[in-house]
Amino acid sequence: GNVIMKQGNRYLSATKLIIARDNHGKIESMQAMGAPAYFYVRPEPEKPPIHGQANTLYYFPKQDKLLLIDEAELIQNEDTVQGDHLIYFI
């Protein structure tokens, strides 16, 4: 229904969240779904935050990679990138 996840400088809001773990219990991937699912991250304190949204978000922590699918949008500073499929390396 209403998933909120916060971890350090990262925030995620979605309708549904699926977390896949490896044999050691570490997160391999996360799939967030919503209309849209939303994320926010501030990679470094002195740099501006990055916001994004899409109907489906995949996060792969080992690669620090975010995949935004379906009505994807990524915003940093005054810059906005939109598309059906975006890949962002945090």
SESELUM-495778 format. One record per residue: residue in three letters; x, y, z of N, C-alpha, C, O in turn; residue number from 0. Coordinates in nm, 2 decimals. Atoms other than C-alpha are relative to their C-alpha. Example, Ala and Ser with C-alpha at 12.3 -4.5 7.8 and 13.67 -1.06 7.14 Angstrom:
REM residues 2
node resn = ALA | n.x = 0.09 | n.y = -0.12 | n.z = 0.00 | ca.x = 1.23 | ca.y = -0.45 | ca.z = 0.78 | c.x = 0.09 | c.y = 0.12 | c.z = 0.00 | o.x = 0.19 | o.y = 0.12 | o.z = 0.07 | resi = 0
node resn = SER | n.x = -0.09 | n.y = -0.11 | n.z = 0.00 | ca.x = 1.37 | ca.y = -0.11 | ca.z = 0.71 | c.x = -0.08 | c.y = 0.11 | c.z = 0.08 | o.x = -0.03 | o.y = 0.22 | o.z = 0.09 | resi = 1
END
This chain:
REM residues 90
node resn = GLY | n.x = 0.08 | n.y = -0.12 | n.z = 0.00 | ca.x = 0.00 | ca.y = 0.00 | ca.z = 0.00 | c.x = 0.08 | c.y = 0.12 | c.z = 0.00 | o.x = 0.09 | o.y = 0.19 | o.z = -0.10 | resi = 0
node resn = ASN | n.x = -0.07 | n.y = -0.12 | n.z = -0.01 | ca.x = 0.22 | ca.y = 0.28 | ca.z = 0.12 | c.x = 0.14 | c.y = -0.02 | c.z = 0.07 | o.x = 0.15 | o.y = -0.02 | o.z = 0.19 | resi = 1
node resn = VAL | n.x = -0.14 | n.y = 0.03 | n.z = -0.04 | ca.x = 0.59 | ca.y = 0.19 | ca.z = 0.14 | c.x = 0.09 | c.y = 0.12 | c.z = 0.01 | o.x = 0.09 | o.y = 0.20 | o.z = -0.09 | resi = 2
node resn = ILE | n.x = -0.10 | n.y = -0.11 | n.z = -0.02 | ca.x = 0.84 | ca.y = 0.44 | ca.z = 0.28 | c.x = 0.13 | c.y = -0.07 | c.z = 0.05 | o.x = 0.12 | o.y = -0.15 | o.z = 0.15 | resi = 3
node resn = MET | n.x = -0.13 | n.y = 0.05 | n.z = -0.05 | ca.x = 1.21 | ca.y = 0.35 | ca.z = 0.31 | c.x = 0.10 | c.y = 0.11 | c.z = 0.01 | o.x = 0.11 | o.y = 0.19 | o.z = -0.09 | resi = 4
node resn = LYS | n.x = -0.10 | n.y = -0.10 | n.z = -0.02 | ca.x = 1.48 | ca.y = 0.57 | ca.z = 0.45 | c.x = 0.13 | c.y = -0.08 | c.z = 0.04 | o.x = 0.12 | o.y = -0.16 | o.z = 0.13 | resi = 5
node resn = GLN | n.x = -0.13 | n.y = 0.06 | n.z = -0.04 | ca.x = 1.85 | ca.y = 0.47 | ca.z = 0.47 | c.x = 0.10 | c.y = 0.11 | c.z = -0.02 | o.x = 0.14 | o.y = 0.14 | o.z = -0.14 | resi = 6
node resn = GLY | n.x = -0.10 | n.y = -0.10 | n.z = 0.02 | ca.x = 2.10 | ca.y = 0.74 | ca.z = 0.54 | c.x = -0.05 | c.y = 0.12 | c.z = -0.08 | o.x = -0.15 | o.y = 0.18 | o.z = -0.04 | resi = 7
node resn = ASN | n.x = 0.04 | n.y = -0.12 | n.z = 0.09 | ca.x = 2.08 | ca.y = 1.00 | ca.z = 0.26 | c.x = -0.09 | c.y = -0.05 | c.z = -0.11 | o.x = -0.10 | o.y = 0.03 | o.z = -0.21 | resi = 8
node resn = ARG | n.x = 0.08 | n.y = 0.05 | n.z = 0.10 | ca.x = 1.84 | ca.y = 0.79 | ca.z = 0.06 | c.x = -0.15 | c.y = -0.02 | c.z = 0.05 | o.x = -0.17 | o.y = -0.06 | o.z = 0.16 | resi = 9
node resn = TYR | n.x = 0.14 | n.y = 0.01 | n.z = -0.03 | ca.x = 1.46 | ca.y = 0.79 | ca.z = 0.05 | c.x = -0.08 | c.y = -0.06 | c.z = -0.11 | o.x = -0.04 | o.y = -0.03 | o.z = -0.23 | resi = 10
node resn = LEU | n.x = 0.08 | n.y = 0.06 | n.z = 0.10 | ca.x = 1.21 | ca.y = 0.58 | ca.z = -0.14 | c.x = -0.15 | c.y = -0.01 | c.z = 0.04 | o.x = -0.17 | o.y = -0.04 | o.z = 0.16 | resi = 11
node resn = SER | n.x = 0.14 | n.y = 0.01 | n.z = -0.03 | ca.x = 0.83 | ca.y = 0.59 | ca.z = -0.16 | c.x = -0.06 | c.y = -0.07 | c.z = -0.12 | o.x = -0.04 | o.y = -0.04 | o.z = -0.23 | resi = 12
node resn = ALA | n.x = 0.06 | n.y = 0.09 | n.z = 0.11 | ca.x = 0.63 | ca.y = 0.33 | ca.z = -0.35 | c.x = -0.13 | c.y = -0.06 | c.z = 0.06 | o.x = -0.16 | o.y = -0.05 | o.z = 0.18 | resi = 13
node resn = THR | n.x = 0.12 | n.y = 0.08 | n.z = -0.03 | ca.x = 0.30 | ca.y = 0.13 | ca.z = -0.35 | c.x = 0.04 | c.y = -0.14 | c.z = 0.05 | o.x = -0.02 | o.y = -0.19 | o.z = 0.14 | resi = 14
node resn = LYS | n.x = -0.04 | n.y = 0.14 | n.z = -0.03 | ca.x = 0.49 | ca.y = -0.20 | ca.z = -0.34 | c.x = 0.15 | c.y = 0.00 | c.z = -0.01 | o.x = 0.21 | o.y = 0.06 | o.z = -0.10 | resi = 15
node resn = LEU | n.x = -0.14 | n.y = 0.01 | n.z = 0.00 | ca.x = 0.85 | ca.y = -0.29 | ca.z = -0.27 | c.x = 0.04 | c.y = -0.15 | c.z = 0.02 | o.x = -0.01 | o.y = -0.22 | o.z = 0.11 | resi = 16
node resn = ILE | n.x = -0.05 | n.y = 0.14 | n.z = -0.01 | ca.x = 1.02 | ca.y = -0.63 | ca.z = -0.34 | c.x = 0.15 | c.y = 0.00 | c.z = 0.02 | o.x = 0.22 | o.y = 0.07 | o.z = -0.06 | resi = 17
node resn = ILE | n.x = -0.14 | n.y = 0.00 | n.z = -0.03 | ca.x = 1.36 | ca.y = -0.69 | ca.z = -0.19 | c.x = 0.05 | c.y = -0.15 | c.z = -0.02 | o.x = 0.00 | o.y = -0.24 | o.z = 0.03 | resi = 18
node resn = ALA | n.x = -0.06 | n.y = 0.13 | n.z = 0.03 | ca.x = 1.58 | ca.y = -0.98 | ca.z = -0.32 | c.x = 0.14 | c.y = 0.00 | c.z = 0.07 | o.x = 0.22 | o.y = 0.10 | o.z = 0.06 | resi = 19
node resn = ARG | n.x = -0.12 | n.y = 0.01 | n.z = -0.08 | ca.x = 1.87 | ca.y = -1.09 | ca.z = -0.09 | c.x = 0.08 | c.y = -0.12 | c.z = -0.06 | o.x = 0.03 | o.y = -0.22 | o.z = -0.11 | resi = 20
node resn = ASP | n.x = -0.08 | n.y = 0.11 | n.z = 0.03 | ca.x = 2.17 | ca.y = -1.31 | ca.z = -0.16 | c.x = 0.01 | c.y = -0.10 | c.z = 0.11 | o.x = -0.06 | o.y = -0.09 | o.z = 0.21 | resi = 21
node resn = ASN | n.x = -0.01 | n.y = 0.10 | n.z = -0.10 | ca.x = 2.27 | ca.y = -1.62 | ca.z = 0.04 | c.x = 0.06 | c.y = 0.05 | c.z = 0.13 | o.x = 0.04 | o.y = -0.02 | o.z = 0.23 | resi = 22
node resn = HIS | n.x = -0.06 | n.y = -0.05 | n.z = -0.12 | ca.x = 2.45 | ca.y = -1.40 | ca.z = 0.29 | c.x = -0.09 | c.y = 0.11 | c.z = 0.07 | o.x = -0.06 | o.y = 0.17 | o.z = 0.16 | resi = 23
node resn = GLY | n.x = 0.10 | n.y = -0.09 | n.z = -0.05 | ca.x = 2.14 | ca.y = -1.18 | ca.z = 0.35 | c.x = 0.02 | c.y = 0.14 | c.z = -0.05 | o.x = -0.06 | o.y = 0.23 | o.z = -0.01 | resi = 24
node resn = LYS | n.x = -0.02 | n.y = -0.13 | n.z = 0.05 | ca.x = 2.28 | ca.y = -0.88 | ca.z = 0.16 | c.x = -0.10 | c.y = 0.03 | c.z = -0.11 | o.x = -0.14 | o.y = -0.07 | o.z = -0.19 | resi = 25
node resn = ILE | n.x = 0.09 | n.y = -0.04 | n.z = 0.11 | ca.x = 2.04 | ca.y = -0.69 | ca.z = -0.07 | c.x = 0.06 | c.y = -0.01 | c.z = -0.13 | o.x = 0.17 | o.y = 0.06 | o.z = -0.16 | resi = 26
node resn = GLU | n.x = -0.04 | n.y = 0.01 | n.z = 0.14 | ca.x = 2.09 | ca.y = -0.79 | ca.z = -0.43 | c.x = -0.07 | c.y = 0.11 | c.z = -0.09 | o.x = -0.01 | o.y = 0.17 | o.z = -0.17 | resi = 27
node resn = SER | n.x = 0.08 | n.y = -0.09 | n.z = 0.08 | ca.x = 1.81 | ca.y = -0.58 | ca.z = -0.58 | c.x = -0.13 | c.y = 0.04 | c.z = 0.08 | o.x = -0.17 | o.y = -0.04 | o.z = 0.17 | resi = 28
node resn = MET | n.x = 0.13 | n.y = -0.04 | n.z = -0.05 | ca.x = 1.50 | ca.y = -0.39 | ca.z = -0.49 | c.x = -0.09 | c.y = 0.05 | c.z = -0.12 | o.x = -0.03 | o.y = 0.11 | o.z = -0.21 | resi = 29
node resn = GLN | n.x = 0.09 | n.y = -0.04 | n.z = 0.11 | ca.x = 1.20 | ca.y = -0.34 | ca.z = -0.72 | c.x = -0.12 | c.y = 0.08 | c.z = 0.07 | o.x = -0.19 | o.y = 0.02 | o.z = 0.15 | resi = 30
node resn = ALA | n.x = 0.11 | n.y = -0.08 | n.z = -0.05 | ca.x = 0.96 | ca.y = -0.05 | ca.z = -0.63 | c.x = -0.10 | c.y = 0.03 | c.z = -0.11 | o.x = -0.06 | o.y = 0.07 | o.z = -0.22 | resi = 31
node resn = MET | n.x = 0.11 | n.y = -0.03 | n.z = 0.10 | ca.x = 0.63 | ca.y = 0.00 | ca.z = -0.80 | c.x = -0.09 | c.y = 0.10 | c.z = 0.06 | o.x = -0.12 | o.y = 0.10 | o.z = 0.18 | resi = 32
node resn = GLY | n.x = 0.10 | n.y = -0.10 | n.z = -0.04 | ca.x = 0.39 | ca.y = 0.29 | ca.z = -0.78 | c.x = -0.05 | c.y = 0.07 | c.z = -0.12 | o.x = -0.03 | o.y = 0.04 | o.z = -0.24 | resi = 33
node resn = ALA | n.x = 0.05 | n.y = -0.08 | n.z = 0.11 | ca.x = 0.21 | ca.y = 0.55 | ca.z = -0.98 | c.x = 0.02 | c.y = 0.15 | c.z = 0.03 | o.x = -0.08 | o.y = 0.22 | o.z = 0.05 | resi = 34
node resn = PRO | n.x = -0.13 | n.y = 0.07 | n.z = 0.02 | ca.x = 0.48 | ca.y = 0.67 | ca.z = -0.96 | c.x = 0.06 | c.y = -0.04 | c.z = 0.13 | o.x = 0.02 | o.y = 0.00 | o.z = 0.24 | resi = 35
node resn = ALA | n.x = -0.09 | n.y = 0.02 | n.z = -0.11 | ca.x = 0.74 | ca.y = 0.53 | ca.z = -0.73 | c.x = 0.10 | c.y = 0.12 | c.z = 0.00 | o.x = 0.13 | o.y = 0.17 | o.z = -0.11 | resi = 36
node resn = TYR | n.x = -0.08 | n.y = -0.12 | n.z = -0.01 | ca.x = 0.97 | ca.y = 0.81 | ca.z = -0.61 | c.x = 0.12 | c.y = -0.02 | c.z = 0.09 | o.x = 0.12 | o.y = -0.10 | o.z = 0.19 | resi = 37
node resn = PHE | n.x = -0.12 | n.y = 0.01 | n.z = -0.08 | ca.x = 1.33 | ca.y = 0.83 | ca.z = -0.48 | c.x = 0.07 | c.y = 0.14 | c.z = 0.01 | o.x = 0.05 | o.y = 0.23 | o.z = -0.08 | resi = 38
node resn = TYR | n.x = -0.08 | n.y = -0.12 | n.z = -0.03 | ca.x = 1.56 | ca.y = 1.10 | ca.z = -0.34 | c.x = 0.13 | c.y = -0.05 | c.z = 0.05 | o.x = 0.13 | o.y = -0.13 | o.z = 0.14 | resi = 39
node resn = VAL | n.x = -0.13 | n.y = 0.03 | n.z = -0.05 | ca.x = 1.93 | ca.y = 1.08 | ca.z = -0.28 | c.x = 0.09 | c.y = 0.12 | c.z = -0.01 | o.x = 0.08 | o.y = 0.20 | o.z = -0.10 | resi = 40
node resn = ARG | n.x = -0.10 | n.y = -0.10 | n.z = 0.00 | ca.x = 2.20 | ca.y = 1.32 | ca.z = -0.18 | c.x = 0.13 | c.y = -0.07 | c.z = 0.01 | o.x = 0.18 | o.y = -0.10 | o.z = 0.12 | resi = 41
node resn = PRO | n.x = -0.13 | n.y = 0.08 | n.z = 0.00 | ca.x = 2.53 | ca.y = 1.15 | ca.z = -0.28 | c.x = 0.11 | c.y = 0.06 | c.z = 0.09 | o.x = 0.18 | o.y = -0.01 | o.z = 0.15 | resi = 42
node resn = GLU | n.x = -0.11 | n.y = -0.07 | n.z = -0.08 | ca.x = 2.75 | ca.y = 1.41 | ca.z = -0.11 | c.x = -0.07 | c.y = 0.12 | c.z = 0.06 | o.x = -0.15 | o.y = 0.19 | o.z = -0.01 | resi = 43
node resn = PRO | n.x = 0.06 | n.y = -0.11 | n.z = -0.07 | ca.x = 2.65 | ca.y = 1.68 | ca.z = 0.14 | c.x = 0.01 | c.y = 0.13 | c.z = -0.07 | o.x = -0.08 | o.y = 0.21 | o.z = -0.06 | resi = 44
node resn = GLU | n.x = -0.02 | n.y = -0.13 | n.z = 0.06 | ca.x = 2.79 | ca.y = 1.96 | ca.z = -0.06 | c.x = -0.06 | c.y = 0.01 | c.z = -0.14 | o.x = -0.06 | o.y = 0.12 | o.z = -0.21 | resi = 45
node resn = LYS | n.x = 0.06 | n.y = 0.00 | n.z = 0.13 | ca.x = 2.62 | ca.y = 1.86 | ca.z = -0.38 | c.x = -0.16 | c.y = -0.01 | c.z = 0.01 | o.x = -0.21 | o.y = -0.05 | o.z = 0.11 | resi = 46
node resn = PRO | n.x = 0.15 | n.y = -0.01 | n.z = -0.01 | ca.x = 2.25 | ca.y = 1.91 | ca.z = -0.47 | c.x = -0.06 | c.y = -0.15 | c.z = -0.01 | o.x = 0.00 | o.y = -0.24 | o.z = -0.06 | resi = 47
node resn = PRO | n.x = 0.06 | n.y = 0.13 | n.z = 0.00 | ca.x = 2.01 | ca.y = 1.62 | ca.z = -0.43 | c.x = -0.05 | c.y = -0.04 | c.z = -0.14 | o.x = -0.06 | o.y = 0.04 | o.z = -0.23 | resi = 48
node resn = ILE | n.x = 0.06 | n.y = 0.06 | n.z = 0.13 | ca.x = 1.88 | ca.y = 1.39 | ca.z = -0.71 | c.x = -0.13 | c.y = -0.06 | c.z = 0.03 | o.x = -0.14 | o.y = -0.14 | o.z = 0.13 | resi = 49
node resn = HIS | n.x = 0.14 | n.y = 0.06 | n.z = -0.02 | ca.x = 1.51 | ca.y = 1.31 | ca.z = -0.73 | c.x = -0.03 | c.y = -0.07 | c.z = -0.13 | o.x = 0.02 | o.y = -0.04 | o.z = -0.24 | resi = 50
node resn = GLY | n.x = 0.05 | n.y = 0.08 | n.z = 0.11 | ca.x = 1.35 | ca.y = 1.06 | ca.z = -0.96 | c.x = -0.13 | c.y = -0.06 | c.z = 0.02 | o.x = -0.17 | o.y = -0.09 | o.z = 0.14 | resi = 51
node resn = GLN | n.x = 0.13 | n.y = 0.07 | n.z = -0.01 | ca.x = 1.03 | ca.y = 0.89 | ca.z = -1.03 | c.x = -0.02 | c.y = -0.08 | c.z = -0.13 | o.x = 0.02 | o.y = -0.04 | o.z = -0.24 | resi = 52
node resn = ALA | n.x = 0.04 | n.y = 0.08 | n.z = 0.11 | ca.x = 0.89 | ca.y = 0.62 | ca.z = -1.25 | c.x = -0.10 | c.y = -0.10 | c.z = 0.05 | o.x = -0.12 | o.y = -0.11 | o.z = 0.17 | resi = 53
node resn = ASN | n.x = 0.10 | n.y = 0.10 | n.z = -0.05 | ca.x = 0.62 | ca.y = 0.36 | ca.z = -1.24 | c.x = 0.06 | c.y = -0.12 | c.z = 0.06 | o.x = 0.01 | o.y = -0.19 | o.z = 0.14 | resi = 54
node resn = THR | n.x = -0.07 | n.y = 0.11 | n.z = -0.06 | ca.x = 0.88 | ca.y = 0.10 | ca.z = -1.17 | c.x = 0.15 | c.y = 0.04 | c.z = 0.01 | o.x = 0.21 | o.y = 0.10 | o.z = -0.08 | resi = 55
node resn = LEU | n.x = -0.14 | n.y = -0.03 | n.z = -0.03 | ca.x = 1.22 | ca.y = 0.15 | ca.z = -1.01 | c.x = 0.07 | c.y = -0.13 | c.z = 0.04 | o.x = 0.02 | o.y = -0.20 | o.z = 0.12 | resi = 56
node resn = TYR | n.x = -0.09 | n.y = 0.11 | n.z = -0.04 | ca.x = 1.50 | ca.y = -0.11 | ca.z = -0.98 | c.x = 0.12 | c.y = 0.06 | c.z = 0.06 | o.x = 0.18 | o.y = 0.15 | o.z = 0.00 | resi = 57
node resn = TYR | n.x = -0.13 | n.y = -0.05 | n.z = -0.05 | ca.x = 1.79 | ca.y = -0.05 | ca.z = -0.75 | c.x = 0.09 | c.y = -0.12 | c.z = 0.03 | o.x = 0.05 | o.y = -0.22 | o.z = 0.09 | resi = 58
node resn = PHE | n.x = -0.09 | n.y = 0.11 | n.z = -0.02 | ca.x = 2.10 | ca.y = -0.27 | ca.z = -0.75 | c.x = 0.12 | c.y = 0.06 | c.z = 0.08 | o.x = 0.21 | o.y = 0.13 | o.z = 0.03 | resi = 59
node resn = PRO | n.x = -0.09 | n.y = -0.06 | n.z = -0.09 | ca.x = 2.31 | ca.y = -0.17 | ca.z = -0.45 | c.x = 0.15 | c.y = -0.03 | c.z = -0.02 | o.x = 0.24 | o.y = 0.05 | o.z = 0.00 | resi = 60
node resn = LYS | n.x = -0.14 | n.y = 0.04 | n.z = 0.02 | ca.x = 2.63 | ca.y = -0.36 | ca.z = -0.54 | c.x = 0.06 | c.y = 0.08 | c.z = -0.11 | o.x = 0.18 | o.y = 0.11 | o.z = -0.11 | resi = 61
node resn = GLN | n.x = -0.05 | n.y = -0.09 | n.z = 0.11 | ca.x = 2.66 | ca.y = -0.15 | ca.z = -0.86 | c.x = -0.04 | c.y = 0.14 | c.z = 0.02 | o.x = 0.00 | o.y = 0.23 | o.z = -0.06 | resi = 62
node resn = ASP | n.x = 0.06 | n.y = -0.14 | n.z = -0.03 | ca.x = 2.49 | ca.y = 0.16 | ca.z = -0.70 | c.x = -0.07 | c.y = 0.05 | c.z = -0.13 | o.x = -0.05 | o.y = 0.16 | o.z = -0.17 | resi = 63
node resn = LYS | n.x = 0.07 | n.y = -0.03 | n.z = 0.13 | ca.x = 2.27 | ca.y = 0.15 | ca.z = -1.02 | c.x = -0.15 | c.y = 0.00 | c.z = 0.03 | o.x = -0.21 | o.y = -0.08 | o.z = 0.10 | resi = 64
node resn = LEU | n.x = 0.15 | n.y = -0.02 | n.z = 0.00 | ca.x = 1.91 | ca.y = 0.27 | ca.z = -1.05 | c.x = -0.05 | c.y = -0.01 | c.z = -0.14 | o.x = 0.00 | o.y = 0.06 | o.z = -0.23 | resi = 65
node resn = LEU | n.x = 0.07 | n.y = 0.01 | n.z = 0.13 | ca.x = 1.69 | ca.y = 0.17 | ca.z = -1.34 | c.x = -0.14 | c.y = 0.05 | c.z = 0.02 | o.x = -0.22 | o.y = 0.00 | o.z = 0.10 | resi = 66
node resn = LEU | n.x = 0.13 | n.y = -0.06 | n.z = -0.01 | ca.x = 1.38 | ca.y = 0.38 | ca.z = -1.39 | c.x = -0.08 | c.y = -0.04 | c.z = -0.13 | o.x = -0.03 | o.y = -0.02 | o.z = -0.24 | resi = 67
node resn = ILE | n.x = 0.07 | n.y = 0.05 | n.z = 0.11 | ca.x = 1.11 | ca.y = 0.23 | ca.z = -1.62 | c.x = -0.14 | c.y = 0.05 | c.z = 0.00 | o.x = -0.21 | o.y = 0.05 | o.z = 0.11 | resi = 68
node resn = ASP | n.x = 0.14 | n.y = -0.04 | n.z = 0.03 | ca.x = 0.78 | ca.y = 0.37 | ca.z = -1.76 | c.x = -0.02 | c.y = 0.14 | c.z = 0.07 | o.x = -0.04 | o.y = 0.15 | o.z = 0.19 | resi = 69
node resn = GLU | n.x = 0.02 | n.y = -0.14 | n.z = -0.04 | ca.x = 0.73 | ca.y = 0.75 | ca.z = -1.74 | c.x = 0.11 | c.y = 0.04 | c.z = 0.10 | o.x = 0.08 | o.y = 0.10 | o.z = 0.20 | resi = 70
node resn = ALA | n.x = -0.12 | n.y = -0.02 | n.z = -0.09 | ca.x = 1.08 | ca.y = 0.79 | ca.z = -1.59 | c.x = 0.04 | c.y = 0.15 | c.z = -0.01 | o.x = 0.03 | o.y = 0.21 | o.z = -0.12 | resi = 71
node resn = GLU | n.x = -0.04 | n.y = -0.14 | n.z = -0.01 | ca.x = 1.20 | ca.y = 1.13 | ca.z = -1.48 | c.x = 0.11 | c.y = 0.01 | c.z = 0.11 | o.x = 0.10 | o.y = -0.05 | o.z = 0.21 | resi = 72
node resn = LEU | n.x = -0.11 | n.y = -0.02 | n.z = -0.09 | ca.x = 1.53 | ca.y = 1.23 | ca.z = -1.32 | c.x = 0.03 | c.y = 0.15 | c.z = 0.01 | o.x = 0.05 | o.y = 0.21 | o.z = -0.10 | resi = 73
node resn = ILE | n.x = -0.02 | n.y = -0.14 | n.z = -0.02 | ca.x = 1.60 | ca.y = 1.58 | ca.z = -1.17 | c.x = 0.12 | c.y = 0.02 | c.z = 0.08 | o.x = 0.13 | o.y = -0.04 | o.z = 0.19 | resi = 74
node resn = GLN | n.x = -0.12 | n.y = -0.04 | n.z = -0.08 | ca.x = 1.93 | ca.y = 1.73 | ca.z = -1.05 | c.x = 0.02 | c.y = 0.14 | c.z = -0.04 | o.x = 0.04 | o.y = 0.18 | o.z = -0.16 | resi = 75
node resn = ASN | n.x = -0.01 | n.y = -0.14 | n.z = 0.02 | ca.x = 1.97 | ca.y = 2.10 | ca.z = -1.01 | c.x = -0.11 | c.y = 0.05 | c.z = -0.08 | o.x = -0.23 | o.y = 0.02 | o.z = -0.05 | resi = 76
node resn = GLU | n.x = 0.10 | n.y = -0.05 | n.z = 0.10 | ca.x = 1.79 | ca.y = 2.27 | ca.z = -1.30 | c.x = -0.02 | c.y = -0.10 | c.z = -0.11 | o.x = -0.10 | o.y = -0.07 | o.z = -0.20 | resi = 77
node resn = ASP | n.x = 0.01 | n.y = 0.09 | n.z = 0.11 | ca.x = 1.83 | ca.y = 1.97 | ca.z = -1.52 | c.x = -0.10 | c.y = -0.11 | c.z = 0.02 | o.x = -0.11 | o.y = -0.17 | o.z = 0.13 | resi = 78
node resn = THR | n.x = 0.10 | n.y = 0.11 | n.z = 0.00 | ca.x = 1.56 | ca.y = 1.72 | ca.z = -1.60 | c.x = 0.01 | c.y = -0.09 | c.z = -0.12 | o.x = 0.03 | o.y = -0.04 | o.z = -0.23 | resi = 79
node resn = VAL | n.x = -0.01 | n.y = 0.10 | n.z = 0.10 | ca.x = 1.58 | ca.y = 1.40 | ca.z = -1.80 | c.x = -0.12 | c.y = -0.08 | c.z = 0.01 | o.x = -0.16 | o.y = -0.13 | o.z = 0.12 | resi = 80
node resn = GLN | n.x = 0.12 | n.y = 0.09 | n.z = 0.00 | ca.x = 1.27 | ca.y = 1.21 | ca.z = -1.91 | c.x = 0.01 | c.y = -0.10 | c.z = -0.11 | o.x = 0.07 | o.y = -0.08 | o.z = -0.21 | resi = 81
node resn = GLY | n.x = 0.00 | n.y = 0.11 | n.z = 0.11 | ca.x = 1.21 | ca.y = 0.89 | ca.z = -2.10 | c.x = -0.08 | c.y = -0.12 | c.z = 0.06 | o.x = -0.13 | o.y = -0.12 | o.z = 0.17 | resi = 82
node resn = ASP | n.x = 0.06 | n.y = 0.12 | n.z = -0.04 | ca.x = 1.06 | ca.y = 0.55 | ca.z = -2.09 | c.x = 0.09 | c.y = -0.09 | c.z = 0.08 | o.x = 0.04 | o.y = -0.17 | o.z = 0.16 | resi = 83
node resn = HIS | n.x = -0.10 | n.y = 0.09 | n.z = -0.07 | ca.x = 1.38 | ca.y = 0.39 | ca.z = -1.96 | c.x = 0.12 | c.y = 0.07 | c.z = 0.02 | o.x = 0.19 | o.y = 0.12 | o.z = -0.07 | resi = 84
node resn = LEU | n.x = -0.12 | n.y = -0.07 | n.z = -0.04 | ca.x = 1.66 | ca.y = 0.56 | ca.z = -1.77 | c.x = 0.08 | c.y = -0.09 | c.z = 0.09 | o.x = 0.03 | o.y = -0.16 | o.z = 0.17 | resi = 85
node resn = ILE | n.x = -0.10 | n.y = 0.07 | n.z = -0.09 | ca.x = 1.97 | ca.y = 0.41 | ca.z = -1.61 | c.x = 0.08 | c.y = 0.11 | c.z = 0.07 | o.x = 0.14 | o.y = 0.20 | o.z = 0.00 | resi = 86
node resn = TYR | n.x = -0.07 | n.y = -0.10 | n.z = -0.07 | ca.x = 2.14 | ca.y = 0.62 | ca.z = -1.34 | c.x = 0.10 | c.y = -0.07 | c.z = 0.10 | o.x = 0.06 | o.y = -0.16 | o.z = 0.18 | resi = 87
node resn = PHE | n.x = -0.10 | n.y = 0.05 | n.z = -0.10 | ca.x = 2.47 | ca.y = 0.53 | ca.z = -1.15 | c.x = 0.02 | c.y = 0.10 | c.z = 0.10 | o.x = 0.07 | o.y = 0.21 | o.z = 0.08 | resi = 88
node resn = ILE | n.x = -0.01 | n.y = -0.09 | n.z = -0.11 | ca.x = 2.46 | ca.y = 0.69 | ca.z = -0.81 | c.x = 0.14 | c.y = 0.02 | c.z = 0.04 | o.x = 0.17 | o.y = 0.10 | o.z = 0.13 | resi = 89
END
